[in-house]
């Protein structure tokens, strides 16, 4: 995997593209240690890790561990919320039951604080896959997503 990631990053570098590996529970690499080993081993300046709050929580990665990730390896951060223990399987949970920030059981503010402590200064994205929210009007959903997410950045 290290060699494949390094080759992908090398090809992408020729086009000015950064490659991010998104750590998730159903990937071949599903631990923070293994993801960092791959990224560090590849030695590519344009390669790193994408952190998604849902995946971090479901993988059981502590926010203390997140705070220790070298900032140079953090490519992107995705915010969302959810249930700590879902009554449905992991796949169903990830595609249909995520929640807007602050509307679930995750410590979203703590997650944001941990990536900032790691030195991350890049953009935050909102990724909420939800059967319920797909039925909402777009304007209502974007307004809610913005307000619930921005509330997580306030003390």
N, C-alpha and C positions, 0 to 999 in steps of 0.2 A: 504494500500500500504506500509506503514512503516513496518508493521509486515512481509509482504511477502518479502520485500527487505532485512530485517534483517535476515530472515530465509535463503534466497538465499545466502547471504554473509556468514552466519554461515556454511552452507554446503560447500561452495567454500573454506572457510578458512581451512577446513580439508585437502584440496588438494593443499594448497599454492596458490590459485587463487584469484586475485583481480576482483571485479565486478564493472563495470562502467555503469551508467545509462546515455544514450545519450538523452539529452534534444532536443526535436523536435516539430514542430508545430502540428503534427498529433498524438501525444501521449496523454494518459490520463493525464499525468503530463506535462503541457506545459508552465509553468512559472518558472523562476529561483527561486523565493521564494518557490514554492511548491517542486521543486527538492531539494533545500537545506533543507527544512523541512523534507523531506523523508530521505535523507542521514544522517542528524544530528540525527533524531529520531531513526534511525536504530542503531546508535552507533557502527557501525562496522568499525574496523581499515582498513579492506580490501574493503570498499565500497566508491564510490564517483561518480563524474559526468564527462562525456565526453562532451567536448565543440566542436562544429563544427561551423565554421564561417558562413556558409550558414544558419544554423538553428538559430544562434544568431541574425543575421540580419533579417531574416524573422519573428522571434518572437518579434522583436522590442526591444531587450535587449540592453541597452546602454553599451558602453565600460566602462563607469564609474562603472556600476553595476558589470561588469565582473571583473574589477580591485579589487573589494571588496570581491570576493569569497575567503574564507580561502583556502590557498594553499593545505592543507591536503585533501581537497575534490576534487581537480582537478586530475583526473586519466590520461586523454589523451586529446590532442587537434588536431583537423583536420582543415586543411587549404584549401581554395578554394575561388572562386570569383563568381559573378553573377550579375543579374540585380536587382535594387532596387524595381522596379514595373514591373512585367512580364505581357505580353499580354495573357499568357496561365495560366491554373490553377496551383495551388501549387504542385500537384502531378507530372504533366508534367514538371514543372520547376525543381523539385528536381531530377528527374531521367534522364532528357535529356538536360538540359540547364545550368548546372553549367559551370564555366569557370576556366581556370588556373589563379593562383594568379597574380594580376596586369592586367588582361585582361577583367575585368568587372568594375562594379561601386562601389564595396565595398571598404572600407578603410582597406585593409588587414594589412598594417603596423600598423595601429591604434589598430586592433584586437590583433596582436602579442604583441604590447606594453602593452595592458591591461592585458593579461594573465601573462606576465612577471611581471607587477606591482603587480599582485595578489600573486606572489612568485612561479609561476609554473616554474620548471626547467627540466621537463620531455621531452620526444620526441614529435616532431610535425609530423603528417602524412599529406599526400596530398590525398584528396578525391574529385575527379572531375568526376561526372556522366554526360556524355555528348554524345549525339547522334553523333554530328560532330566529336568529338575526337575518338570515337570508330572506325572510318574508317581510322584513321591514322596508319602508321606503328609503331610498338612498340618502336623501337629504336628512331625514331623521337619524339614520344610522351614523352618518359622518359627523353630525353635530354631537351625538352622544359619545361616539368614539373619541372625538377631540376632547370634550369636556372631562370624561372619565379618565383619560390618559393624562391630561395636563394636571389633574388633581393629584396624581401620584408624584409629581415633581415639587409639590408644595409641602412644607414642613407640617 
